[in-house]
């Protein structure tokens, strides 16, 4: 990770920890996904995305390196757990030993980090299918560890596992009130990385965005 990005990540970590302590005082926890683009901007971005048939030939998760060191001893997973939790306490290796996390996909609240997965909102396999197969390994690593865009989120582990590598044509968050945020983030990430959409995916995204 370039030095400037490391310095930004370190500053963000400090801010997140401070925010977590303030949130803990109110007894609440809420995932802090970077605010995605508006629905109107998402519609504009979606209209510009290339529509193409997906191709998974050659995919392996190992082609997307995770998790990078973000700051000190904290890797990407640990950084997101601190960002998304309230009152998070970590040990010397930066592993979360206590805290409270709210999963916006299903509305569940957890007090053990082991109950959470860090979801790649646009799954790695989906990215591969829609353009990442042509990327360098460095760009795939950046995508898999992107803490600046709305791409990584702490969510209930079994909900994330049920999502797997599905796109919005076949999977949306069970909590319907979060679906607008989810598809806005999805479009933003795909647009930012120049990824394509398939026909069914675009139709599903359009349907949700029209109701936002």
N, CA, C and O of each residue as an XYZ file, in Angstrom:
848
protein
N       0.847     -1.185      0.000
C       0.000      0.000      0.000
C       0.886      1.240      0.000
O       1.808      1.319      0.813
N       0.640      2.233     -0.899
C       1.471      3.418     -0.953
C       1.495      4.125      0.386
O       0.554      4.024      1.174
N       2.628      4.874      0.647
C       2.779      5.542      1.928
C       1.668      6.512      2.239
O       1.238      6.606      3.389
N       1.182      7.252      1.227
C       0.114      8.220      1.479
C      -1.158      7.531      1.926
O      -1.869      8.036      2.795
N      -1.451      6.377      1.338
C      -2.642      5.635      1.728
C      -2.495      5.110      3.144
O      -3.456      5.131      3.913
N      -1.291      4.632      3.504
C      -1.047      4.146      4.866
C      -1.269      5.264      5.883
O      -1.869      5.045      6.935
N      -0.772      6.479      5.555
C      -0.941      7.586      6.489
C      -2.409      7.953      6.642
O      -2.874      8.239      7.745
N      -3.145      7.943      5.516
C      -4.575      8.213      5.584
C      -5.278      7.162      6.412
O      -6.137      7.488      7.231
N      -4.920      5.889      6.206
C      -5.546      4.806      6.958
C      -5.282      4.950      8.442
O      -6.169      4.706      9.260
N      -4.055      5.347      8.801
C      -3.722      5.522     10.213
C      -4.563      6.626     10.831
O      -5.043      6.495     11.957
N      -4.740      7.726     10.083
C      -5.558      8.826     10.587
C      -7.007      8.408     10.728
O      -7.678      8.765     11.697
N      -7.484      7.649      9.755
C      -8.862      7.168      9.814
C      -9.060      6.220     10.985
O     -10.102      6.246     11.639
N      -8.056      5.376     11.254
C      -8.158      4.451     12.384
C      -8.340      5.214     13.682
O      -9.179      4.847     14.505
N      -7.565      6.269     13.874
C      -7.683      7.071     15.085
C      -9.071      7.665     15.206
O      -9.674      7.650     16.279
N      -9.583      8.196     14.078
C     -10.917      8.799     14.095
C     -11.987      7.766     14.377
O     -12.939      8.033     15.109
N     -11.831      6.579     13.792
C     -12.822      5.525     14.000
C     -12.857      5.080     15.448
O     -13.934      4.883     16.010
N     -11.692      4.920     16.059
C     -11.650      4.519     17.458
C     -12.319      5.557     18.348
O     -13.038      5.219     19.288
N     -12.072      6.826     18.037
C     -12.709      7.882     18.819
C     -14.215      7.839     18.635
O     -14.967      7.974     19.601
N     -14.660      7.650     17.387
C     -16.094      7.580     17.120
C     -16.715      6.383     17.809
O     -17.841      6.462     18.302
N     -15.988      5.268     17.847
C     -16.512      4.070     18.490
C     -16.760      4.289     19.965
O     -17.757      3.807     20.503
N     -15.861      5.015     20.635
C     -16.033      5.276     22.056
C     -17.243      6.151     22.297
O     -17.974      5.956     23.268
N     -17.459      7.121     21.412
C     -18.626      7.984     21.562
C     -19.906      7.192     21.332
O     -20.892      7.382     22.046
N     -19.897      6.306     20.342
C     -21.071      5.490     20.069
C     -21.366      4.571     21.238
O     -22.525      4.367     21.599
N     -20.313      4.015     21.832
C     -20.507      3.095     22.941
C     -21.215      3.771     24.105
O     -21.973      3.126     24.829
N     -20.976      5.064     24.291
C     -21.594      5.779     25.403
C     -23.107      5.813     25.279
O     -23.810      5.925     26.283
N     -23.621      5.716     24.038
C     -25.066      5.732     23.828
C     -25.645      4.329     23.826
O     -26.863      4.156     23.790
N     -24.767      3.317     23.866
C     -25.232      1.936     23.888
C     -25.675      1.422     22.551
O     -26.431      0.453     22.482
N     -25.217      2.057     21.461
C     -25.618      1.649     20.128
C     -24.394      1.271     19.305
O     -23.267      1.649     19.625
N     -24.639      0.518     18.241
C     -23.581      0.187     17.292
C     -24.192      0.194     15.907
O     -25.281     -0.345     15.708
N     -23.513      0.789     14.955
C     -24.054      0.860     13.608
C     -22.903      0.780     12.613
O     -21.923      1.515     12.736
N     -23.016     -0.106     11.631
C     -21.967     -0.271     10.638
C     -21.723      1.049      9.919
O     -22.662      1.756      9.554
N     -20.453      1.367      9.721
C     -20.069      2.672      9.197
C     -19.590      2.576      7.757
O     -18.506      3.063      7.437
N     -20.371      1.961      6.889
C     -20.033      1.904      5.474
C     -19.882      3.331      4.944
O     -20.759      4.160      5.185
N     -18.786      3.643      4.225
C     -18.678      4.982      3.640
C     -19.949      5.307      2.854
O     -20.420      4.494      2.060
N     -20.492      6.490      3.079
C     -21.776      6.847      2.460
C     -21.704      6.709      0.953
O     -20.879      7.357      0.310
N     -22.562      5.869      0.377
C     -22.514      5.699     -1.081
C     -23.149      6.872     -1.803
O     -23.774      7.733     -1.183
N     -22.988      6.898     -3.098
C     -23.577      7.928     -3.946
C     -25.092      7.930     -3.816
O     -25.683      6.949     -3.365
N     -25.713      9.023     -4.209
C     -27.170      9.139     -4.148
C     -27.817      8.214     -5.170
O     -27.157      7.717     -6.082
N     -29.110      7.992     -5.004
C     -29.836      7.137     -5.945
C     -29.812      7.724     -7.352
O     -29.678      6.987     -8.329
N     -29.941      9.040     -7.460
C     -29.942      9.660     -8.789
C     -28.580      9.513     -9.464
O     -28.503      9.251    -10.665
N     -27.511      9.680     -8.692
C     -26.172      9.484     -9.252
C     -25.961      8.022     -9.613
O     -25.356      7.714    -10.640
N     -26.460      7.117     -8.770
C     -26.344      5.687     -9.068
C     -27.056      5.341    -10.369
O     -26.557      4.538    -11.157
N     -28.208      5.937    -10.595
C     -28.921      5.675    -11.854
C     -28.101      6.164    -13.047
O     -28.053      5.510    -14.089
N     -27.465      7.306    -12.884
C     -26.633      7.847    -13.966
C     -25.430      6.941    -14.214
O     -25.105      6.618    -15.356
N     -24.778      6.539    -13.128
C     -23.619      5.647    -13.256
C     -24.025      4.317    -13.893
O     -23.339      3.799    -14.773
N     -25.151      3.780    -13.432
C     -25.600      2.479    -13.942
C     -25.840      2.532    -15.445
O     -25.522      1.584    -16.162
N     -26.395      3.631    -15.915
C     -26.682      3.744    -17.347
C     -25.420      3.744    -18.196
O     -25.462      3.442    -19.389
N     -24.277      4.092    -17.559
C     -23.019      4.165    -18.312
C     -22.209      2.871    -18.236
O     -21.231      2.714    -18.967
N     -22.602      1.944    -17.362
C     -21.839      0.711    -17.212
C     -22.023     -0.199    -18.421
O     -23.121     -0.316    -18.964
N     -20.951     -0.831    -18.826
C     -21.009     -1.789    -19.926
C     -21.856     -2.989    -19.528
O     -21.713     -3.510    -18.422
N     -22.729     -3.426    -20.412
C     -23.532     -4.634    -20.194
C     -22.862     -5.776    -20.956
O     -22.681     -5.711    -22.172
N     -22.498     -6.820    -20.215
C     -21.769     -7.926    -20.838
C     -22.078     -9.233    -20.134
O     -22.449     -9.237    -18.960
N     -21.930    -10.326    -20.835
C     -22.085    -11.656    -20.255
C     -20.897    -11.944    -19.354
O     -19.756    -11.648    -19.709
N     -21.161    -12.520    -18.189
C     -20.089    -12.793    -17.232
C     -19.332    -14.068    -17.602
O     -19.879    -14.981    -18.221
N     -18.058    -14.103    -17.205
C     -17.203    -15.251    -17.514
C     -16.301    -15.539    -16.323
O     -15.455    -14.718    -15.969
N     -16.478    -16.708    -15.699
C     -15.710    -17.050    -14.510
C     -14.489    -17.910    -14.809
O     -13.844    -18.386    -13.875
N     -14.161    -18.117    -16.027
C     -13.023    -18.957    -16.381
C     -11.755    -18.480    -15.679
O     -11.380    -17.312    -15.776
N     -11.099    -19.404    -14.967
C      -9.818    -19.106    -14.342
C      -9.895    -18.495    -12.962
O      -8.860    -18.195    -12.367
N     -11.097    -18.300    -12.434
C     -11.211    -17.632    -11.130
C     -10.686    -18.497     -9.982
O     -10.912    -19.706     -9.937
N      -9.976    -17.838     -9.054
C      -9.592    -18.425     -7.776
C      -9.526    -17.285     -6.768
O      -8.984    -16.220     -7.062
N     -10.080    -17.510     -5.579
C     -10.044    -16.459     -4.559
C      -8.609    -16.041     -4.243
O      -8.363    -14.890     -3.883
N      -7.670    -16.965     -4.374
C      -6.273    -16.656     -4.059
C      -5.692    -15.578     -4.976
O      -4.631    -15.025     -4.686
N      -6.376    -15.280     -6.070
C      -5.924    -14.229     -6.979
C      -6.205    -12.836     -6.429
O      -5.724    -11.841     -6.972
N      -6.993    -12.766     -5.340
C      -7.300    -11.506     -4.657
C      -6.693    -11.590     -3.250
O      -7.253    -12.247     -2.373
N      -5.582    -10.944     -3.041
C      -4.873    -11.050     -1.769
C      -5.597    -10.308     -0.644
O      -5.877     -9.115     -0.767
N      -5.902    -11.010      0.452
C      -6.487    -10.419      1.656
C      -5.759    -11.022      2.861
O      -5.180    -12.094      2.685
N      -5.731    -10.462      4.028
C      -6.054     -9.071      4.298
C      -4.757     -8.290      4.452
O      -3.814     -8.782      5.072
N      -4.691     -7.062      3.890
C      -3.499     -6.236      3.994
C      -3.365     -5.637      5.396
O      -4.348     -5.506      6.126
N      -2.145     -5.280      5.752
C      -1.930     -4.497      6.965
C      -2.319     -3.055      6.668
O      -1.825     -2.453      5.715
N      -3.206     -2.507      7.488
C      -3.704     -1.147      7.274
C      -2.967     -0.147      8.147
O      -2.530      0.902      7.673
N      -2.831     -0.479      9.434
C      -2.160      0.425     10.363
C      -1.618     -0.366     11.539
O      -2.354     -1.138     12.153
N      -0.343     -0.188     11.865
C       0.249     -0.919     12.977
C       0.153     -2.417     12.762
O       0.651     -2.945     11.767
N      -0.497     -3.107     13.709
C      -0.687     -4.555     13.583
C      -2.068     -4.902     13.036
O      -2.430     -6.077     12.967
N      -2.840     -3.890     12.647
C      -4.232     -4.107     12.222
C      -4.341     -4.379     10.727
O      -3.903     -3.575      9.905
N      -4.930     -5.519     10.387
C      -5.172     -5.798      8.979
C      -6.563     -5.305      8.577
O      -7.280     -4.726      9.393
N      -6.937     -5.534      7.331
C      -8.181     -4.991      6.801
C      -9.393     -5.463      7.595
O     -10.262     -4.661      7.937
N      -9.455     -6.763      7.889
C     -10.599     -7.276      8.647
C     -10.698     -6.572      9.999
O     -11.776     -6.130     10.398
N      -9.585     -6.473     10.693
C      -9.592     -5.883     12.029
C      -9.938     -4.399     11.976
O     -10.628     -3.879     12.854
N      -9.456     -3.732     10.946
C      -9.754     -2.306     10.771
C     -11.253     -2.089     10.578
O     -11.835     -1.183     11.174
N     -11.881     -2.932      9.737
C     -13.328     -2.799      9.493
C     -14.116     -3.128     10.759
O     -15.123     -2.478     11.040
N     -13.679     -4.120     11.524
C     -14.362     -4.427     12.782
C     -14.312     -3.237     13.733
O     -15.291     -2.969     14.431
N     -13.194     -2.522     13.775
C     -13.111     -1.327     14.616
C     -14.001     -0.215     14.073
O     -14.678      0.476     14.834
N     -13.995     -0.051     12.764
C     -14.808      0.996     12.152
C     -16.295      0.763     12.370
O     -17.040      1.699     12.664
N     -16.722     -0.475     12.227
C     -18.151     -0.774     12.234
C     -18.716     -1.084     13.612
O     -19.934     -1.191     13.761
N     -17.873     -1.228     14.612
C     -18.353     -1.592     15.943
C     -18.399     -0.422     16.899
O     -17.910      0.667     16.596
N     -18.990     -0.658     18.056
C     -19.028      0.313     19.149
C     -18.275     -0.267     20.336
O     -18.420     -1.449     20.650
N     -17.463      0.570     21.003
C     -16.734      0.111     22.178
C     -15.828     -1.058     21.912
O     -15.676     -1.932     22.766
N     -15.215     -1.096     20.732
C     -14.369     -2.234     20.364
C     -13.052     -2.189     21.128
O     -12.351     -1.177     21.127
N     -12.728     -3.308     21.781
C     -11.461     -3.464     22.494
C     -10.646     -4.518     21.761
O     -11.155     -5.589     21.432
N      -9.372     -4.208     21.507
C      -8.507     -5.143     20.789
C      -7.325     -5.549     21.651
O      -6.952     -4.840     22.587
N      -6.736     -6.700     21.328
C      -5.531     -7.129     22.035
C      -4.298     -6.609     21.306
O      -4.423     -5.819     20.371
N      -3.117     -7.038     21.717
C      -1.872     -6.510     21.156
C      -1.688     -6.841     19.682
O      -0.905     -6.187     18.993
N      -2.407     -7.855     19.190
C      -2.313     -8.211     17.779
C      -3.414     -7.560     16.951
O      -3.530     -7.813     15.752
N      -4.229     -6.716     17.600
C      -5.334     -5.969     16.978
C      -6.583     -6.814     16.784
O      -7.522     -6.366     16.125
N      -6.624     -8.027     17.339
C      -7.843     -8.838     17.277
C      -8.883     -8.264     18.235
O      -8.562     -7.938     19.378
N     -10.123     -8.139     17.775
C     -11.193     -7.604     18.613
C     -11.585     -8.631     19.675
O     -11.980     -9.750     19.347
N     -11.474     -8.247     20.939
C     -11.819     -9.160     22.039
C     -13.180     -8.833     22.641
O     -13.759     -9.658     23.348
N     -13.691     -7.644     22.370
C     -15.037     -7.294     22.814
C     -15.528     -6.111     22.001
O     -14.748     -5.424     21.342
N     -16.830     -5.887     22.059
C     -17.441     -4.798     21.315
C     -18.867     -5.159     20.956
O     -19.354     -6.227     21.328
N     -19.531     -4.285     20.242
C     -20.898     -4.516     19.781
C     -20.968     -4.143     18.312
O     -20.467     -3.096     17.902
N     -21.595     -5.010     17.519
C     -21.704     -4.786     16.086
C     -23.150     -4.984     15.623
O     -23.816     -5.946     16.007
N     -23.610     -4.067     14.803
C     -24.940     -4.166     14.192
C     -24.767     -4.537     12.728
O     -24.033     -3.871     11.997
N     -25.438     -5.595     12.300
C     -25.357     -6.040     10.906
C     -26.521     -5.459     10.114
O     -27.664     -5.855     10.343
N     -26.271     -4.531      9.187
C     -27.368     -3.886      8.459
C     -28.050     -4.789      7.439
O     -29.113     -4.440      6.926
N     -27.464     -5.933      7.138
C     -28.107     -6.842      6.196
C     -29.353     -7.495      6.796
O     -30.338     -7.735      6.097
N     -29.296     -7.782      8.113
C     -30.401     -8.509      8.736
C     -30.901     -7.871     10.031
O     -31.862     -8.358     10.626
N     -30.265     -6.793     10.472
C     -30.708     -6.107     11.676
C     -30.279     -6.759     12.979
O     -30.770     -6.383     14.044
N     -29.371     -7.732     12.918
C     -28.917     -8.430     14.127
C     -27.773     -7.660     14.783
O     -26.991     -6.990     14.108
N     -27.689     -7.765     16.116
C     -26.604     -7.161     16.877
C     -25.785     -8.264     17.532
O     -26.342     -9.211     18.086
N     -24.455     -8.142     17.467
C     -23.556     -9.176     17.962
C     -22.531     -8.587     18.924
O     -22.173     -7.413     18.829
N     -22.070     -9.413     19.844
C     -21.056     -8.976     20.800
C     -19.777     -9.808     20.700
O     -18.872     -9.652     21.519
N     -19.700    -10.679     19.715
C     -18.494    -11.482     19.476
C     -18.067    -11.297     18.025
O     -18.864    -11.499     17.109
N     -16.810    -10.912     17.815
C     -16.314    -10.686     16.460
C     -16.393    -11.948     15.610
O     -16.483    -11.871     14.385
N     -16.359    -13.104     16.255
C     -16.416    -14.376     15.519
C     -17.754    -14.591     14.829
O     -17.867    -15.448     13.952
N     -18.767    -13.826     15.213
C     -20.085    -13.944     14.586
C     -20.204    -13.084     13.330
O     -21.264    -13.025     12.707
N     -19.120    -12.425     12.970
C     -19.155    -11.485     11.848
C     -18.186    -11.885     10.747
O     -17.077    -12.355     11.004
N     -18.631    -11.688      9.528
C     -17.759    -11.758      8.365
C     -17.567    -10.343      7.844
O     -18.417     -9.481      8.063
N     -16.463    -10.099      7.160
C     -16.296     -8.854      6.425
C     -16.708     -9.135      4.990
O     -16.006     -9.823      4.248
N     -17.847     -8.595      4.616
C     -18.387     -8.849      3.281
C     -17.730     -7.942      2.250
O     -17.593     -6.737      2.459
N     -17.326     -8.541      1.135
C     -17.002     -7.756     -0.050
C     -18.343     -7.499     -0.732
O     -18.927     -8.406     -1.326
N     -18.825     -6.270     -0.643
C     -20.163     -5.970     -1.133
C     -20.316     -6.431     -2.587
O     -21.273     -7.131     -2.918
N     -19.392     -6.049     -3.436
C     -19.281     -6.687     -4.748
C     -18.314     -7.846     -4.564
O     -17.116     -7.621     -4.396
N     -18.807     -9.086     -4.591
C     -17.957    -10.242     -4.294
C     -16.754    -10.348     -5.233
O     -16.788     -9.871     -6.367
N     -15.707    -10.976     -4.739
C     -14.497    -11.116     -5.535
C     -14.760    -11.894     -6.823
O     -14.264    -11.530     -7.890
N     -15.543    -12.964     -6.715
C     -15.853    -13.747     -7.918
C     -16.668    -12.933     -8.911
O     -16.459    -13.028    -10.120
N     -17.595    -12.132     -8.398
C     -18.398    -11.266     -9.257
C     -17.508    -10.240     -9.960
O     -17.701     -9.951    -11.141
N     -16.544     -9.701     -9.238
C     -15.616     -8.753     -9.853
C     -14.822     -9.436    -10.968
O     -14.639     -8.879    -12.050
N     -14.358    -10.652    -10.680
C     -13.614    -11.413    -11.695
C     -14.460    -11.599    -12.941
O     -13.994    -11.383    -14.060
N     -15.703    -12.000    -12.737
C     -16.610    -12.259    -13.854
C     -16.838    -11.022    -14.721
O     -17.084    -11.134    -15.922
N     -16.754     -9.847    -14.106
C     -17.160     -8.624    -14.805
C     -15.994     -7.678    -15.113
O     -16.196     -6.482    -15.321
N     -14.785     -8.221    -15.139
C     -13.666     -7.418    -15.599
C     -12.357     -7.576    -14.862
O     -11.299     -7.289    -15.421
N     -12.402     -8.034    -13.598
C     -11.168     -8.115    -12.802
C     -10.207     -9.187    -13.290
O      -9.037     -9.191    -12.907
N     -10.687    -10.098    -14.133
C      -9.793    -11.130    -14.679
C      -8.668    -10.503    -15.511
O      -7.619    -11.116    -15.710
N      -8.896     -9.286    -15.990
C      -7.894     -8.607    -16.812
C      -6.999     -7.689    -15.995
O      -6.082     -7.075    -16.542
N      -7.249     -7.586    -14.694
C      -6.468     -6.689    -13.848
C      -5.111     -7.282    -13.480
O      -4.865     -8.479    -13.631
N      -4.247     -6.406    -12.996
C      -3.006     -6.860    -12.389
C      -3.310     -7.398    -10.990
O      -4.366     -7.112    -10.426
N      -2.392     -8.167    -10.444
C      -2.579     -8.678     -9.087
C      -2.633     -7.532     -8.078
O      -3.330     -7.625     -7.068
N      -1.903     -6.456     -8.348
C      -1.917     -5.295     -7.450
C      -3.294     -4.654     -7.407
O      -3.769     -4.286     -6.333
N      -3.938     -4.516     -8.552
C      -5.267     -3.910     -8.574
C      -6.289     -4.825     -7.911
O      -7.198     -4.343     -7.234
N      -6.153     -6.143     -8.095
C      -7.077     -7.062     -7.429
C      -6.902     -6.995     -5.910
O      -7.880     -7.085     -5.168
N      -5.661     -6.837     -5.451
C      -5.413     -6.696     -4.020
C      -6.034     -5.409     -3.492
O      -6.621     -5.401     -2.409
N      -5.910     -4.330     -4.243
C      -6.514     -3.059     -3.851
C      -8.029     -3.220     -3.707
O      -8.618     -2.748     -2.734
N      -8.643     -3.876     -4.661
C     -10.091     -4.090     -4.636
C     -10.507     -4.896     -3.409
O     -11.509     -4.585     -2.765
N      -9.742     -5.919     -3.095
C     -10.094     -6.815     -1.989
C      -9.889     -6.184     -0.621
O     -10.374     -6.707      0.382
N      -9.177     -5.065     -0.572
C      -8.857     -4.418      0.703
C      -9.258     -2.940      0.708
O      -8.689     -2.146      1.456
N     -10.225     -2.576     -0.113
C     -10.587     -1.168     -0.307
C     -11.409     -0.641      0.874
O     -12.571     -1.008      1.045
N     -10.793      0.223      1.684
C     -11.490      0.795      2.837
C     -12.001      2.206      2.562
O     -12.602      2.823      3.440
N     -11.771      2.727      1.350
C     -12.189      4.095      1.043
C     -13.525      4.155      0.315
O     -14.225      5.166      0.383
N     -13.879      3.089     -0.376
C     -15.170      3.028     -1.065
C     -16.126      2.139     -0.269
O     -15.686      1.416      0.624
N     -17.431      2.179     -0.576
C     -18.401      1.361      0.178
C     -18.385     -0.092     -0.277
O     -19.363     -0.584     -0.838
N     -17.269     -0.775     -0.034
C     -17.049     -2.129     -0.542
C     -16.908     -3.171      0.557
O     -17.152     -4.353      0.313
N     -16.521     -2.763      1.759
C     -16.294     -3.709      2.856
C     -17.201     -3.369      4.036
O     -17.340     -2.205      4.411
N     -17.821     -4.407      4.619
C     -18.804     -4.184      5.675
C     -18.877     -5.391      6.591
O     -18.912     -6.530      6.124
N     -18.900     -5.141      7.913
C     -19.039     -6.223      8.892
C     -20.511     -6.625      8.989
O     -21.369     -5.798      9.299
N     -20.792     -7.895      8.723
C     -22.181     -8.388      8.718
C     -22.242     -9.775      9.357
O     -21.217    -10.434      9.532
N     -23.437    -10.201      9.697
C     -23.665    -11.527     10.265
C     -23.058    -12.594      9.358
O     -23.312    -12.606      8.154
N     -22.258    -13.486      9.933
C     -21.502    -14.433      9.114
C     -22.382    -15.330      8.251
O     -22.100    -15.513      7.066
N     -23.448    -15.895      8.829
C     -24.236    -16.825      8.014
C     -25.052    -16.113      6.931
O     -25.395    -16.716      5.914
N     -25.363    -14.832      7.148
C     -26.044    -14.059      6.107
C     -25.074    -13.813      4.958
O     -25.444    -13.929      3.789
N     -23.843    -13.477      5.290
C     -22.832    -13.285      4.255
C     -22.591    -14.579      3.482
O     -22.410    -14.559      2.265
N     -22.590    -15.700      4.198
C     -22.375    -16.989      3.544
C     -23.539    -17.357      2.640
O     -23.348    -18.010      1.614
N     -24.746    -16.942      3.015
C     -25.902    -17.214      2.151
C     -25.855    -16.363      0.886
O     -26.353    -16.763     -0.166
N     -25.251    -15.188      1.004
C     -25.072    -14.324     -0.171
C     -24.067    -14.946     -1.128
O     -24.295    -14.995     -2.336
N     -22.945    -15.425     -0.576
C     -21.915    -16.017     -1.421
C     -21.413    -15.036     -2.457
O     -21.041    -13.911     -2.126
N     -21.401    -15.460     -3.718
C     -20.917    -14.592     -4.790
C     -22.049    -14.083     -5.678
O     -21.820    -13.728     -6.834
N     -23.268    -14.047     -5.143
C     -24.426    -13.641     -5.930
C     -24.476    -12.125     -6.144
O     -24.017    -11.343     -5.311
N     -25.044    -11.742     -7.279
C     -25.276    -10.324     -7.528
C     -26.730     -9.980     -7.192
O     -27.489    -10.881     -6.833
N     -27.145     -8.720     -7.293
C     -28.495     -8.332     -6.859
C     -29.644     -8.961     -7.640
O     -30.798     -8.842     -7.228
N     -29.359     -9.623     -8.750
C     -30.431    -10.312     -9.465
C     -30.936    -11.513     -8.689
O     -32.081    -11.928     -8.862
N     -30.087    -12.079     -7.828
C     -30.473    -13.283     -7.079
C     -30.333    -13.131     -5.567
O     -30.771    -14.001     -4.814
N     -29.719    -12.018     -5.111
C     -29.598    -11.816     -3.653
C     -29.594    -10.343     -3.324
O     -28.876     -9.554     -3.937
N     -30.413     -9.977     -2.339
C     -30.419     -8.646     -1.756
C     -30.494     -8.804     -0.239
O     -30.958     -9.841      0.233
N     -30.061     -7.823      0.533
C     -30.122     -7.945      1.995
C     -31.528     -8.284      2.474
O     -32.498     -7.689      2.004
N     -31.657     -9.235      3.407
C     -32.980     -9.590      3.943
C     -33.709     -8.390      4.537
O     -34.936     -8.315      4.467
N     -32.961     -7.446      5.125
C     -33.568     -6.247      5.688
C     -33.862     -5.278      4.536
O     -32.960     -4.618      4.022
N     -35.130     -5.206      4.145
C     -35.492     -4.458      2.940
C     -35.146     -2.976      3.029
O     -34.899     -2.334      2.008
N     -35.126     -2.433      4.238
C     -34.833     -1.007      4.392
C     -33.388     -0.667      4.027
O     -33.050      0.503      3.850
N     -32.531     -1.695      3.913
C     -31.131     -1.451      3.587
C     -30.839     -1.645      2.096
O     -29.725     -1.379      1.646
N     -31.810     -2.094      1.344
C     -31.540     -2.449     -0.048
C     -31.164     -1.252     -0.911
O     -30.343     -1.382     -1.819
N     -31.742     -0.106     -0.646
C     -31.385      1.081     -1.427
C     -29.922      1.434     -1.214
O     -29.199      1.703     -2.173
N     -29.483      1.434      0.043
C     -28.072      1.708      0.347
C     -27.180      0.682     -0.337
O     -26.140      1.026     -0.897
N     -27.593     -0.576     -0.289
C     -26.802     -1.673     -0.843
C     -26.580     -1.506     -2.349
O     -25.452     -1.630     -2.824
N     -27.633     -1.230     -3.089
C     -27.485     -1.133     -4.546
C     -26.775      0.151     -4.947
O     -26.058      0.166     -5.947
N     -26.958      1.231     -4.187
C     -26.192      2.454     -4.459
C     -24.704      2.186     -4.305
O     -23.896      2.615     -5.128
N     -24.350      1.469     -3.237
C     -22.944      1.119     -3.022
C     -22.439      0.193     -4.122
O     -21.326      0.363     -4.620
N     -23.256     -0.787     -4.500
C     -22.879     -1.749     -5.543
C     -22.527     -1.024     -6.840
O     -21.487     -1.285     -7.444
N     -23.401     -0.115     -7.260
C     -23.173      0.623     -8.500
C     -21.922      1.489     -8.386
O     -21.135      1.574     -9.329
N     -21.739      2.134     -7.229
C     -20.570      2.979     -7.054
C     -19.279      2.180     -7.189
O     -18.342      2.622     -7.854
N     -19.226      1.017     -6.567
C     -18.018      0.200     -6.638
C     -17.777     -0.272     -8.070
O     -16.652     -0.199     -8.565
N     -18.812     -0.747     -8.728
C     -18.640     -1.219    -10.108
C     -18.188     -0.081    -11.024
O     -17.329     -0.270    -11.885
N     -18.769      1.084    -10.832
C     -18.399      2.238    -11.654
C     -16.952      2.655    -11.373
O     -16.191      2.934    -12.299
N     -16.580      2.696    -10.099
C     -15.238      3.127     -9.707
C     -14.159      2.244    -10.312
O     -13.077      2.714    -10.661
N     -14.470      0.950    -10.431
C     -13.471      0.002    -10.936
C     -13.688     -0.380    -12.405
O     -12.992     -1.248    -12.931
N     -14.640      0.262    -13.055
C     -14.859     -0.018    -14.471
C     -15.342     -1.419    -14.760
O     -15.016     -1.992    -15.799
N     -16.130     -1.984    -13.836
C     -16.656     -3.329    -14.011
C     -17.973     -3.288    -14.777
O     -18.696     -2.292    -14.734
N     -18.274     -4.361    -15.468
C     -19.511     -4.453    -16.241
C     -20.651     -5.012    -15.394
O     -20.442     -5.443    -14.260
N     -21.839     -4.999    -15.951
C     -23.009     -5.647    -15.352
C     -23.626     -6.556    -16.399
O     -23.500     -6.311    -17.599
N     -24.297     -7.612    -15.939
C     -25.036     -8.420    -16.913
C     -26.484     -7.931    -16.970
O     -26.880     -7.072    -16.182
N     -27.266     -8.469    -17.889
C     -28.612     -7.961    -18.130
C     -29.519     -8.097    -16.909
O     -30.217     -7.153    -16.538
N     -29.505     -9.280    -16.284
C     -30.368     -9.501    -15.120
C     -29.946     -8.623    -13.948
O     -30.791     -8.093    -13.227
N     -28.660     -8.474    -13.764
C     -28.119     -7.630    -12.688
C     -28.558     -6.178    -12.874
O     -29.005     -5.536    -11.924
N     -28.431     -5.660    -14.103
C     -28.821     -4.279    -14.372
C     -30.308     -4.074    -14.133
O     -30.721     -3.042    -13.605
N     -31.103     -5.046    -14.519
C     -32.549     -4.948    -14.308
C     -32.888     -4.891    -12.825
O     -33.726     -4.095    -12.404
N     -32.232     -5.741    -12.033
C     -32.481     -5.761    -10.590
C     -32.047     -4.453     -9.938
O     -32.765     -3.907     -9.100
N     -30.883     -3.953    -10.316
C     -30.388     -2.692     -9.775
C     -31.327     -1.540    -10.128
O     -31.615     -0.681     -9.295
N     -31.794     -1.534    -11.363
C     -32.715     -0.484    -11.809
C     -33.997     -0.521    -11.007
O     -34.512      0.520    -10.601
N     -34.516     -1.717    -10.776
C     -35.761     -1.858    -10.029
C     -35.660     -1.312     -8.625
O     -36.560     -0.613     -8.160
N     -34.557     -1.630     -7.934
C     -34.396     -1.127     -6.569
C     -34.182      0.383     -6.581
O     -34.791      1.101     -5.788
N     -33.323      0.869     -7.472
C     -33.021      2.296     -7.510
C     -34.264      3.129     -7.843
O     -34.400      4.252     -7.359
N     -35.147      2.603     -8.642
C     -36.372      3.330     -8.970
C     -37.281      3.532     -7.768
O     -38.150      4.404     -7.770
N     -37.070      2.708     -6.732
C     -37.858      2.834     -5.515
C     -37.147      3.588     -4.403
O     -37.684      3.734     -3.305
N     -35.935      4.070     -4.685
C     -35.161      4.785     -3.653
C     -35.606      6.251     -3.529
O     -35.063      6.994     -2.711
